[in-house]
Amino acid sequence: MRAVVCGGGLCGIAAALRLRARGYEVTLVERNQHLGGRARVLERGGFRHDAGPTVVTAPFLFEELFELFDERLEDHVQLVPLEPWYRFEFPDGDHFDYGGTVEQTKAEIARISPPDVEGYDRLLAHSRRIFDVGFTELADEPFHRFGTMAKQVPRLLDLRSDRTVWQFVSRYLQHPKLRWAFSIQPLLVGGNPFDTTSIYSLIHHVEREWGIHFAMGGTGALVAALAELMERQGVRIELGRTVESIAVESGVARGVVLEGGERVEADITVSNADAAYLHGSMVPREARSLASRMKLRSAHFSMGLFVLFFGTERQYPDVVHHTIWFGKRYRELLEEIFDAKTLAEDFSLYVHRPTATDPSFAPEGKDSFYVLCPVPNLQGDVDWSVEGPALRDRIVEALDRSMLPGLKETITEDFYMTPEDFRDDYLSVHGAGFSVAPIFRQSAWFRFHNRAEGVENLYLVGAGTHPGAGMPGVLCSAKVVDRLVAEAEVHAPC
């Protein structure tokens, strides 16, 4: 039996390995000259940068891939726990270190707002209940049948999944700083806390369950180790080749057609392309189902990302590995990004300093950084040829005045990505950073299905399908496909 996987992001790699473990002859086709997708590695002037995800919150999902072949992740990649997990920098100069033990977090909360300590305990307890359903039971549960969704509705309503993340957090915490800090998690998977279903509040317990880790050598080291595992197991990897379309005959996927017309035949096809791009551009028009067309027509997409990469000629030893740097506005800024789709003068930032943990990311005595800034996706009218350089300068100026004093004089080897790069490099519809947004009407059964609507033997993994974006989400999507393939094998005619 043959399988072809379109796209070599983390979940495409995971799907390829799981199919190989099932005995399939697997070919993985990636349009770029590197594996990893958004998790690729960028280098400039001796500075190394992970281009995308850096936060490892569920290491067992990587461990499972090696265990499929009686190997151990720890023999190939070193994961180290971080403390703190994040530092939140507020506009008034105050900060809040989040991570470590529950007692350490509660001590930080007490410093800001003593009455909220008890509320944090209740928030964690509720997050655990959501986790027990939303992650433990449903993260790798296929949702291509409406009956599966219908059975879960009473439980989801009991957990108040109709509420947003902001409403969830505000129920337990009163201080504005703490509400900001504990509601940002949806932004890490492309959602507005004021719109995203509170199902995603399970992230609080995910962090508590396994902590937050960093792979020495970066996320790129994980990708390299997985690539070597695929090679050892005989997965065929083709880089620099773009899948133009899915080969569909009589409603059944028979493989893929590459740019130039070459066809790769397969018994099953797995797409790690952006789900919206797959259904809108890769599935032949005559094979597109009514369900997929309706989802495309009504799709609400995640925000875009402006990512600034740079090195510094000096080190900033007081800056921790992960920092969330808040601007003066919160809700109003998010409304402009997600709803009005306008580029504001102000911003909030995620600042990644990998050299806090792994000095190999920069030459000796220097630091490596990337700064992620949520911005409108390409549905907004932003001229990035003009606004890109201007936003770069505003970010450098703001960090120079705050957590990175002297940055304007020490910054070096800087470059950036805009939503246009996400569109061009990753074929992401509207340059969205995380495909379709994680709102309730685009979750579980309402999201693009892992078993494609309307085309047999075509499966989806990645941020745009169930269970959603983020490293745990996309790796779980490969587990969903694994279950679906196993189910199809059981029911296949002899």
C-alpha positions in Angstrom: 0.0 0.0 0.0 1.3 3.5 -0.9 0.7 6.8 0.8 1.7 10.3 -0.2 1.9 13.2 2.3 1.7 16.7 0.9 3.7 19.1 3.1 6.6 18.5 5.5 5.5 20.5 8.5 5.6 18.9 11.9 2.2 17.2 11.4 3.1 16.1 7.9 6.2 14.4 9.3 4.1 12.9 12.1 1.6 11.5 9.6 4.3 10.1 7.4 5.9 8.3 10.4 2.6 6.9 11.6 1.7 5.6 8.1 5.1 4.1 7.8 4.6 2.3 11.1 1.4 0.9 9.6 3.4 -0.6 6.8 2.7 1.9 4.0 5.3 2.9 1.4 5.4 6.6 2.2 6.4 9.5 0.0 6.5 13.0 1.6 6.5 15.9 -0.9 7.6 19.4 0.4 7.6 22.5 -1.8 10.4 24.2 0.1 14.0 23.1 0.3 13.7 22.2 3.9 11.4 20.3 6.2 9.5 21.7 9.1 7.1 24.2 7.5 6.7 27.0 9.9 9.2 25.2 12.1 12.1 25.8 9.7 15.4 27.3 10.7 16.7 30.7 9.5 20.3 31.8 9.7 21.9 35.2 9.1 25.3 36.4 10.0 26.1 33.7 12.5 22.7 34.1 14.3 20.2 31.2 14.2 16.5 31.6 14.5 13.6 29.1 14.8 11.2 30.6 12.3 8.0 29.6 14.1 6.9 27.5 17.1 9.3 27.3 20.0 7.2 26.3 23.0 7.1 22.5 23.6 4.2 21.8 26.0 3.4 18.1 25.4 6.7 16.3 24.8 5.0 12.9 24.8 3.6 13.6 21.4 7.1 13.6 20.0 8.2 10.7 22.1 5.3 8.6 20.6 6.8 9.0 17.1 10.1 7.5 18.1 8.4 4.8 20.2 6.6 3.6 17.0 10.0 2.3 15.9 11.3 1.2 19.3 13.5 4.3 19.6 13.7 7.0 22.3 13.4 10.8 21.7 15.9 11.5 24.4 18.6 9.7 22.4 18.3 12.2 19.7 17.1 15.5 21.2 17.6 17.1 24.6 14.5 18.8 25.9 15.0 21.2 28.9 12.3 22.6 31.2 12.1 26.4 31.3 11.6 28.6 34.3 9.8 30.9 34.2 7.7 29.7 31.3 6.8 33.3 30.4 7.5 36.7 31.7 4.7 39.2 31.2 6.0 42.8 30.8 3.3 45.5 31.5 3.2 49.1 30.2 3.8 50.5 33.7 7.1 48.6 34.0 5.8 45.9 36.3 6.2 42.3 35.3 4.8 38.9 36.2 6.8 35.7 36.0 4.6 32.7 35.2 5.7 29.1 35.6 7.4 26.8 38.0 5.3 25.4 40.8 1.7 26.3 41.5 2.9 27.9 44.7 5.4 30.1 42.9 2.7 31.3 40.5 0.4 32.0 43.4 3.1 34.0 45.1 3.4 36.2 41.9 -0.3 36.6 41.8 -0.4 37.6 45.5 2.2 40.3 44.8 -0.1 41.9 42.2 -3.6 41.0 43.6 -3.9 38.9 46.8 -7.7 38.3 46.4 -7.0 36.6 43.1 -5.0 33.7 44.6 -8.2 31.8 45.4 -9.6 32.6 42.0 -6.5 31.1 40.4 -7.1 27.8 42.2 -10.6 27.7 40.8 -9.4 28.6 37.3 -7.0 25.7 37.4 -9.6 23.3 38.6 -12.0 24.3 35.8 -9.2 24.1 33.3 -8.5 20.6 34.4 -12.1 19.6 33.8 -11.9 21.0 30.3 -8.6 19.3 29.7 -10.1 15.9 30.8 -12.7 16.2 28.0 -11.1 18.5 25.4 -7.6 17.0 25.4 -7.5 13.6 27.0 -10.7 12.3 25.3 -11.3 14.4 22.2 -7.9 15.7 20.9 -7.4 12.6 18.8 -11.1 11.8 18.3 -12.3 12.0 14.7 -15.1 14.5 14.2 -16.1 13.8 10.6 -19.5 12.4 11.8 -22.0 14.9 13.2 -23.2 12.2 15.7 -19.8 12.4 17.3 -20.3 16.1 17.8 -23.9 15.8 19.0 -22.9 13.3 21.7 -20.4 15.9 23.1 -22.7 18.9 23.1 -24.1 18.4 26.6 -20.6 17.9 28.1 -19.3 21.0 26.3 -22.2 23.1 27.4 -21.7 21.8 31.0 -18.2 23.1 30.8 -19.5 26.4 29.4 -17.6 26.1 26.2 -20.0 28.7 24.8 -18.1 31.3 26.8 -15.0 32.9 25.4 -11.6 32.6 26.9 -11.9 36.2 28.2 -15.2 35.4 29.9 -13.6 32.2 31.4 -10.6 34.1 32.9 -12.7 37.1 34.0 -15.0 34.7 36.0 -12.0 33.8 38.2 -9.6 36.7 38.1 -10.4 40.4 38.8 -7.1 42.3 38.3 -6.7 43.7 34.8 -3.0 42.6 34.6 -3.9 39.0 35.5 -6.8 38.9 33.1 -4.5 40.0 30.3 -1.8 37.5 31.3 -4.1 34.5 31.6 -6.1 35.2 28.5 -3.3 35.4 25.9 -3.1 31.7 25.2 -5.5 31.8 22.2 -3.2 34.3 20.5 -0.6 31.5 20.4 -2.9 29.4 18.2 -4.4 32.3 16.1 -7.4 33.3 18.2 -8.8 36.4 19.7 -9.4 35.8 23.5 -12.7 37.7 23.2 -14.0 35.4 20.4 -12.2 32.1 21.0 -14.2 29.3 22.7 -13.1 28.6 26.3 -12.3 25.0 25.3 -8.9 26.5 24.7 -8.6 27.3 28.4 -7.4 23.7 28.7 -4.0 25.1 27.7 -3.6 26.2 31.4 -3.7 22.6 32.5 -1.6 21.4 29.6 1.1 23.8 30.8 0.7 22.5 34.4 0.7 18.8 33.3 3.9 18.8 31.4 5.5 22.2 31.9 7.1 24.2 29.0 10.3 22.9 27.4 12.8 24.0 24.8 14.7 21.7 22.5 18.4 22.3 22.7 19.3 23.4 19.1 15.8 24.7 18.8 12.6 23.4 17.2 14.8 22.8 14.2 16.7 20.1 16.1 13.4 18.3 16.6 12.7 18.6 12.9 16.2 17.3 12.0 15.8 14.3 14.4 12.4 13.4 12.9 13.8 13.8 9.4 16.6 11.3 10.3 14.0 9.0 11.8 12.1 9.1 8.5 15.2 8.3 6.5 16.1 5.4 8.8 12.6 4.0 8.3 12.5 4.3 4.5 10.2 7.3 4.1 10.9 8.9 0.7 11.4 12.6 1.0 11.2 14.9 -2.0 12.1 18.6 -1.3 11.6 21.6 -3.6 8.5 20.0 -5.3 5.1 21.7 -5.2 1.9 19.7 -5.2 -0.4 21.4 -7.7 -3.5 19.4 -7.2 -5.0 16.2 -5.7 -5.6 13.5 -8.3 -9.3 12.7 -7.9 -11.0 10.0 -10.0 -14.7 9.2 -9.5 -14.6 11.0 -6.1 -11.5 9.0 -4.9 -8.0 10.5 -4.3 -5.5 8.6 -6.3 -2.4 10.6 -5.4 -1.2 14.0 -6.3 -0.1 16.0 -9.4 3.1 18.0 -9.1 3.8 21.3 -10.8 5.0 20.3 -14.3 2.5 17.5 -14.5 4.2 14.6 -12.8 1.8 12.4 -10.9 2.6 10.5 -7.7 0.2 7.6 -7.4 -1.0 6.6 -3.9 -3.7 4.5 -2.2 -4.2 7.3 0.4 -3.3 10.9 0.3 -2.6 13.1 3.4 -2.6 16.9 3.0 -0.5 19.1 5.4 -1.3 22.1 3.2 -3.4 24.9 4.7 -6.9 23.3 4.8 -8.5 26.3 3.2 -6.0 26.3 0.4 -6.4 22.6 -0.1 -10.2 22.8 -0.6 -10.1 26.1 -2.5 -7.1 25.4 -4.9 -5.9 21.8 -4.8 -9.0 19.8 -4.9 -10.4 19.9 -8.5 -13.4 22.1 -8.8 -15.8 19.3 -9.8 -14.8 17.3 -6.8 -15.4 20.0 -4.2 -18.3 19.1 -1.9 -21.0 21.5 -0.8 -19.8 21.2 2.8 -16.3 22.3 2.0 -17.5 25.1 -0.2 -19.8 26.4 2.5 -17.0 26.3 5.1 -14.7 28.2 2.7 -17.4 30.8 2.1 -18.0 31.5 5.7 -14.5 30.9 7.0 -13.1 33.3 9.6 -9.3 33.4 9.5 -6.7 33.9 12.2 -4.7 37.1 12.4 -1.5 37.6 10.4 2.0 37.8 11.9 4.8 40.2 11.5 8.0 38.4 12.7 11.2 40.4 13.2 14.4 38.4 13.5 17.7 40.0 14.7 20.9 39.6 16.6 22.5 41.9 19.1 26.2 42.8 19.5 25.8 42.5 23.2 23.9 40.2 25.6 20.8 40.9 27.7 21.2 38.5 30.6 18.1 39.8 32.4 15.8 38.9 29.6 14.2 35.5 30.0 13.6 32.9 27.2 9.9 33.9 26.5 8.5 37.4 27.2 5.0 38.7 26.5 5.4 42.4 26.1 2.1 44.2 26.5 1.2 47.6 24.9 -1.1 50.1 26.5 -4.3 48.7 24.9 -5.6 45.1 25.0 -9.2 44.6 23.9 -9.3 47.6 21.6 -6.0 46.6 19.9 -7.3 43.0 19.3 -10.5 44.4 17.8 -8.5 46.4 15.3 -6.4 43.4 14.4 -9.2 40.8 14.1 -12.3 42.7 13.3 -11.4 46.0 11.6 -8.2 44.5 10.1 -6.3 47.7 10.4 -2.7 48.1 11.4 -2.5 50.1 14.6 0.3 52.4 15.7 0.7 50.4 19.0 1.1 46.7 19.5 1.8 43.8 21.9 4.7 41.5 21.3 6.1 38.0 22.0 9.8 38.2 22.4 11.9 35.0 22.0 15.5 35.0 23.3 16.7 31.4 22.8 20.2 32.3 23.9 18.8 32.5 27.4 18.8 28.7 27.3 21.0 27.8 24.3 24.1 30.0 23.6 24.7 28.2 20.3 22.0 30.4 18.7 24.4 33.4 18.5 28.2 34.1 18.3 29.9 34.3 21.7 28.9 37.3 23.7 25.9 38.1 21.5 22.1 37.3 21.6 19.6 36.0 19.1 16.0 37.2 19.1 12.8 37.0 17.3 9.8 39.2 18.0 6.3 38.2 16.9 3.7 40.9 16.5 0.0 40.1 15.7 -1.2 42.1 12.8 -4.2 42.0 10.4 -4.2 39.2 7.8 -4.2 40.1 4.1 -8.0 40.7 4.2 -6.9 44.0 5.6 -5.7 46.8 3.3 -2.1 47.0 4.4 0.8 47.9 2.0 3.5 45.8 3.6 6.2 47.3 1.3 5.6 50.6 3.2 4.3 49.4 6.6 6.9 46.6 7.0 9.9 48.8 7.5 7.9 51.3 9.5 6.7 48.6 11.9 10.2 47.3 12.2 11.4 50.7 13.4 8.5 51.2 15.8 9.1 47.8 17.4 12.9 48.5 17.8 12.1 51.9 19.3 9.6 50.5 21.8 11.9 47.7 22.9 14.8 50.1 23.1 12.8 52.2 25.6 11.8 49.2 27.7 13.2 45.7 28.0 16.1 46.0 25.6 17.8 49.3 26.3 20.3 50.3 23.7 18.8 48.1 21.1 19.0 50.7 18.4 22.7 50.8 18.7 23.4 47.1 19.1 20.8 45.5 16.7 22.4 43.6 13.8 21.5 41.2 10.9 17.8 42.0 11.2 15.1 40.9 8.7 11.4 40.2 8.9 8.4 38.2 7.6 5.0 39.7 6.9 1.6 38.0 6.1 2.6 38.2 2.4 5.5 35.8 3.2 3.1 33.4 5.0 1.0 33.5 1.9 3.9 32.9 -0.5 6.0 30.5 1.5 3.3 28.4 3.2 0.4 28.9 0.8 -1.6 30.2 3.7 -4.9 31.7 2.6 -5.0 35.5 3.3 -1.5 35.1 4.9 -3.2 33.9 8.1 -0.7 32.8 10.7 -2.7 29.8 11.9 -5.3 29.0 9.2 -8.9 29.3 10.2 -9.5 30.9 13.7 -10.4 28.8 16.7 -13.9 30.1 17.3 -16.7 27.7 18.4 -18.4 27.6 15.0 -15.0 26.4 13.5 -14.2 23.8 16.1 -14.5 20.0 16.1 -17.1 18.9 13.5 -17.5 22.5 12.3 -13.8 22.7 11.4 -12.4 21.2 8.1 -12.6 17.4 8.7 -9.6 15.2 9.0 -11.3 12.9 6.5 -11.9 15.3 3.6 -15.5 16.2 2.8 -16.5 14.8 -0.6 -13.2 13.0 -1.6 -12.5 9.5 -0.4 -9.0 8.5 0.7 -8.0 12.1 1.3 -7.0 13.1 4.8 -6.1 16.4 6.4 -3.6 17.3 9.1 -2.5 20.7 10.4 -3.7 23.9 12.0 -6.9 24.2 9.8 -8.4 20.8 10.8 -9.3 19.2 14.1 -8.1 19.8 16.8 -6.4 23.0 15.7 -3.2 25.0 15.7 -0.2 24.8 18.0 2.3 22.0 18.3 0.1 19.7 20.4 -2.9 20.4 18.1 -1.2 19.6 14.8 0.6 16.5 16.2 -2.8 15.3 17.5 -4.2 15.8 14.0 -1.8 13.1 12.8 -3.1 10.8 15.5 -6.7 11.4 14.3 -5.7 10.5 10.7 -3.9 7.4 12.1 -7.2 6.3 13.7 -9.2 7.0 10.5 -6.8 5.0 8.4 -7.0 2.1 10.8 -10.8 2.3 10.7 -10.7 2.3 6.9 -8.4 -0.7 6.9 -10.8 -2.7 9.1 -13.8 -1.9 6.8 -11.9 -2.3 3.6 -13.3 -5.1 1.3 -11.1 -8.2 1.3 
